[in-house]
Amino acid sequence: MKKLICLIGCLLMVICAADTGAQVKNPDTFVLADYRTVQTIDPATSYDVAGSMRIWNMYETLIFFDGSSTETYVPLLAAEVPSVANGGISADGKTYTFTIRQGVKFHAGGELTPEDVVYSFKRNMIVDQDGGPMWMLLEALTGSGATRDSDGKVIPGIFDTIDKSVEAQGDKVVLHLPKPYPPLMSILCYTASSVVDKEWAISKGCWDGNIQNAAKFNNPAPGHEPLQQIENGTGPYQLKSWEPAKQFVFERFDGYWGGGAKIRIGIVKYVKEWSTRKLMLQNGDADRVVVDTPYVPEVKAMQGLKIYEVPQLGYTAAMFCRNINPTGNPNIGSGKLDGKGIPPDFFTDINIRKAFLHAFDRETYKQDVFNGLVIMPSSPNVEGLPYHIDVPTYEFDLKKSAEYMKKAFGGKVWQSGFKMIITHNTGNEMREAAAHMLAENIMSLSPKFRIDVRNVEWKDYIVQIRSLQYPLFLSGWGADYADPHNFVYPFMHSNGYYGKFMALKNDEIDKLCDAGIATADTQKRREIYAKLQNIWYENAIGVPLYQQIVVRAYRDTVYGFVPNAMFTDDNEVLKRLFKR
């Protein structure tokens, strides 16, 4: 982590332009132009960067990161940050006590109580939607990363365990852990630990507060969560309006306990074309736009901007699904190895996975797409995380790629050929470039190999990833907390976020992932994560693409941005910003 913080210090730069006499446009409004859409703003189910940005500005957690730090915290809905020294954390590391701040109002007028906090933690864990974020709190507070087993059946006794894991004691909330869990404080900063108004949530159709009825509220279908499009947080901003695929508008909450924010209206506009985002930035119609790395030279050449370069604790990869859902699935053609499609188990053959890995030209990708401004990872345990090591990668070699294809399925792949579709999310040109590189290089091996590349809107992309529709998909991960478990588990464990959607099944990997978080012994953890990083390479689990160095481009009238490696370029803490 120290290495990455140092890197931030080296790369953070501000390029201020000359037009200091220009009048500030819309001084109480901040406009961000982005190409990502939002699926939900329910803290219990949202698990993508676009949704997190909305939630962090409208809801609050007990504590939050202190400025640029990923290791120290400031109190929000808690009156102070608990520690062993102040008695807030027990000596054995299994009890955390939070004194709840008084005088805090929800947007709808209710007053925050410890019971709201207890309800929120329980309700969020009970929801535990497939592909959602609740595995973190569940793992910390119950010892199980899920409420359901691998067959989708509710684990006996899990809701009673949830019920006992958190309680109110006067003006305090107490969390009971089955065993010490080092990343807990960081997890409590994440949106999945946000606090909702209990009475309001129940009135909207959320869990009724009776643990005996918990199963009825478990794993709601995506898009059918009661809080999908409504909010009632304690944060500095409230939802004014939301037009999907157009814009999301925040309005300052003047009853905010933490004092008035300078920006009155925050607007996130959906603009997928770079040319339009660029023009908005130039004309002052946007105060910041999302800039993919290929366009960094263009913004650096513009006047009137502040530019920040911030390395991210994030990882993007191309991932192979080993058990593709064949039902009405155009992405696998005929669904057979007959030259007109691929079978659902196509990527179970390691020869095919290695063929794709050798078809990815890392150096060309780094230079042509990122202009060298990127970290090229070798596994999910990226630079800046504890126990990171550089493991081997598959060099770009189309001869080796062809050799592996000839071995695949006993030679049938080379003989029959195949047809499939690679998908990426609309607007992400870095992923688009990688998808085309893989497709074109594989197709160059044989005229019998046919691969189409298609883009899908983010809100739909997530749903189809979760339903195992994509044979090969490109997606990424931003840190929930700064620990290797938060990257290795999602990408490699059979119950992890992407592990599920790649249909990974490997008992050795699962045991190592579970062991890594179960010990505080640093040497043991170092050995475990070294093994896992090497297994990523040896088993050809996926194609490591990039660890981004995000470039943020603001108009030079905007002040207040504080960099943090935990946050992607989607995130914006509106209450910190002001214009002059």
FENPEQUI-V61992 format. One record per residue. RES is the residue in one small letter. PHI is phi as a letter, one per 30 degrees, with the letter a starting at -180 (NA if undefined). Layout:
BEGIN
{{RES/PHI} {RES/PHI}}
END
This chain:
BEGIN
{{m/NA} {k/d} {k/d} {l/d} {i/d} {c/d} {l/d} {i/e} {g/d} {c/d} {l/c} {l/d} {m/b} {v/b} {i/c} {c/c} {a/c} {a/d} {d/d} {t/d} {g/d} {a/d} {q/d} {v/d} {k/d} {n/h} {p/d} {d/c} {t/b} {f/c} {v/c} {l/c} {a/c} {d/b} {y/c} {r/c} {t/c} {v/c} {q/c} {t/a} {i/c} {d/d} {p/e} {a/d} {t/b} {s/d} {y/b} {d/b} {v/d} {a/d} {g/d} {s/d} {m/e} {r/d} {i/d} {w/d} {n/d} {m/c} {y/c} {e/b} {t/c} {l/d} {i/b} {f/b} {f/d} {d/d} {g/h} {s/d} {s/d} {t/c} {e/b} {t/b} {y/b} {v/b} {p/d} {l/c} {l/d} {a/d} {a/d} {e/a} {v/d} {p/d} {s/a} {v/d} {a/d} {n/c} {g/i} {g/d} {i/b} {s/d} {a/d} {d/d} {g/i} {k/c} {t/b} {y/c} {t/c} {f/c} {t/d} {i/d} {r/d} {q/c} {g/i} {v/c} {k/c} {f/d} {h/e} {a/d} {g/j} {g/d} {e/c} {l/d} {t/b} {p/e} {e/d} {d/d} {v/d} {v/e} {y/e} {s/d} {f/d} {k/d} {r/e} {n/d} {m/d} {i/d} {v/e} {d/h} {q/d} {d/e} {g/i} {g/c} {p/c} {m/d} {w/e} {m/d} {l/d} {l/d} {e/d} {a/d} {l/c} {t/b} {g/i} {s/b} {g/d} {a/a} {t/c} {r/b} {d/d} {s/d} {d/c} {g/i} {k/c} {v/d} {i/d} {p/e} {g/i} {i/d} {f/d} {d/d} {t/d} {i/e} {d/d} {k/d} {s/d} {v/b} {e/b} {a/c} {q/b} {g/i} {d/c} {k/c} {v/b} {v/c} {l/c} {h/c} {l/c} {p/d} {k/a} {p/e} {y/b} {p/e} {p/d} {l/e} {m/e} {s/d} {i/d} {l/d} {c/d} {y/d} {t/d} {a/d} {s/c} {s/d} {v/c} {v/c} {d/d} {k/e} {e/d} {w/d} {a/d} {i/d} {s/d} {k/c} {g/j} {c/d} {w/e} {d/d} {g/j} {n/c} {i/d} {q/d} {n/c} {a/e} {a/e} {k/d} {f/c} {n/d} {n/h} {p/d} {a/d} {p/e} {g/j} {h/c} {e/d} {p/e} {l/c} {q/e} {q/b} {i/b} {e/b} {n/a} {g/c} {t/c} {g/d} {p/d} {y/b} {q/b} {l/d} {k/c} {s/a} {w/b} {e/c} {p/e} {a/i} {k/b} {q/a} {f/b} {v/c} {f/c} {e/b} {r/e} {f/c} {d/d} {g/c} {y/d} {w/d} {g/d} {g/j} {g/d} {a/d} {k/d} {i/d} {r/d} {i/b} {g/c} {i/b} {v/c} {k/c} {y/d} {v/b} {k/d} {e/d} {w/d} {s/e} {t/d} {r/d} {k/d} {l/d} {m/d} {l/d} {q/d} {n/d} {g/i} {d/d} {a/b} {d/d} {r/a} {v/b} {v/d} {v/c} {d/d} {t/e} {p/e} {y/c} {v/e} {p/e} {e/d} {v/d} {k/d} {a/d} {m/d} {q/c} {g/i} {l/b} {k/c} {i/b} {y/c} {e/c} {v/b} {p/d} {q/c} {l/d} {g/a} {y/b} {t/b} {a/b} {a/c} {m/b} {f/c} {c/c} {r/c} {n/b} {i/d} {n/d} {p/d} {t/d} {g/h} {n/c} {p/d} {n/d} {i/c} {g/h} {s/d} {g/i} {k/b} {l/c} {d/b} {g/i} {k/c} {g/a} {i/b} {p/d} {p/e} {d/c} {f/e} {f/d} {t/d} {d/d} {i/d} {n/d} {i/d} {r/d} {k/d} {a/d} {f/d} {l/d} {h/d} {a/c} {f/c} {d/c} {r/d} {e/d} {t/d} {y/d} {k/d} {q/d} {d/d} {v/c} {f/c} {n/h} {g/i} {l/d} {v/a} {i/c} {m/c} {p/d} {s/c} {s/a} {p/d} {n/d} {v/d} {e/e} {g/j} {l/c} {p/e} {y/i} {h/d} {i/b} {d/d} {v/c} {p/d} {t/b} {y/d} {e/d} {f/d} {d/a} {l/d} {k/d} {k/d} {s/e} {a/d} {e/d} {y/d} {m/d} {k/d} {k/d} {a/d} {f/h} {g/i} {g/j} {k/d} {v/d} {w/d} {q/d} {s/c} {g/i} {f/a} {k/b} {m/a} {i/b} {i/c} {t/b} {h/b} {n/d} {t/e} {g/j} {n/d} {e/d} {m/d} {r/d} {e/e} {a/d} {a/d} {a/d} {h/d} {m/d} {l/d} {a/d} {e/d} {n/d} {i/d} {m/d} {s/d} {l/d} {s/a} {p/d} {k/d} {f/c} {r/b} {i/b} {d/c} {v/c} {r/b} {n/c} {v/b} {e/e} {w/e} {k/d} {d/d} {y/e} {i/d} {v/d} {q/d} {i/d} {r/d} {s/c} {l/h} {q/d} {y/c} {p/d} {l/b} {f/b} {l/c} {s/a} {g/b} {w/b} {g/c} {a/d} {d/d} {y/a} {a/d} {d/b} {p/e} {h/e} {n/d} {f/c} {v/d} {y/d} {p/d} {f/c} {m/b} {h/d} {s/d} {n/c} {g/d} {y/e} {y/d} {g/e} {k/d} {f/d} {m/c} {a/h} {l/d} {k/b} {n/b} {d/d} {e/d} {i/d} {d/e} {k/d} {l/d} {c/d} {d/d} {a/d} {g/d} {i/c} {a/d} {t/b} {a/c} {d/d} {t/d} {q/d} {k/d} {r/d} {r/e} {e/d} {i/d} {y/d} {a/d} {k/d} {l/d} {q/d} {n/d} {i/d} {w/e} {y/d} {e/d} {n/c} {a/h} {i/d} {g/a} {v/c} {p/d} {l/c} {y/a} {q/c} {q/d} {i/c} {v/d} {v/c} {r/c} {a/c} {y/c} {r/d} {d/d} {t/c} {v/c} {y/b} {g/j} {f/d} {v/b} {p/d} {n/a} {a/d} {m/d} {f/c} {t/d} {d/d} {d/d} {n/d} {e/a} {v/d} {l/d} {k/d} {r/d} {l/d} {f/a} {k/b} {r/a}}
END
